[in-house]
Amino acid sequence: MSLADGTATRALGTVLPGRSERFVIAAPASHEVDILARQAGGGTRYGPFHISLIAGATVPLTIRDGPQDRPASPPAVAPFGRLH
């Protein structure tokens, strides 16, 4: 999983299939960010998923393994936790 905030793209971390993970985003260049996901080994890419960050708020995002032609709503669950 990675985050693009308009100035750079940085890694958030790895979410194993069928698992969930929380990421805290501190001091982003913008409150409007894109989340990108990729299967291990450089496989299928998902996103970008546009997220509006709100200080102290939780923004859930679920990414499911599915066809590439449906990146905005793919059919392993990876909800995001508290983003600020």
ZIQUI-V344431 format. One record per pair of residues at least 6 apart in sequence whose ideal C-beta (glycine too) atoms are under 7 Angstrom apart, sorted by the first residue. I is the first residue (numbers start at 1). GAP is how many residues later the second one is. Records with the same first field share a line. If there is no record, write none. Layout:
I->GAP ; GAP
This chain:
1->11 ; 12 ; 14 ; 34 ; 36 ; 77
2->7 ; 8 ; 9 ; 10 ; 34
3->6 ; 7 ; 9 ; 22 ; 30 ; 32
4->29 ; 30 ; 32 ; 44
5->23 ; 24 ; 25 ; 28
6->23 ; 24
7->22
12->11
13->8 ; 10
15->6 ; 63
17->59
18->58 ; 59
19->57
20->57 ; 58 ; 59
21->57
22->58 ; 59 ; 60
23->57 ; 58
24->58 ; 59 ; 60
25->28 ; 58 ; 59
28->25
31->21 ; 22
32->18 ; 20
33->18 ; 20
34->13 ; 14 ; 15 ; 16
35->12 ; 13 ; 14 ; 16 ; 26
36->9 ; 11 ; 12
37->9 ; 10 ; 26
38->7
44->24
46->17 ; 25 ; 28
47->24
49->12
51->8 ; 10
53->6 ; 30 ; 31
55->29
56->28
57->26
58->23 ; 24 ; 25
59->21 ; 24
60->19 ; 20
61->18 ; 19
62->15 ; 16 ; 17
63->11 ; 15
64->10 ; 11 ; 12 ; 13
65->9 ; 11
66->8 ; 9
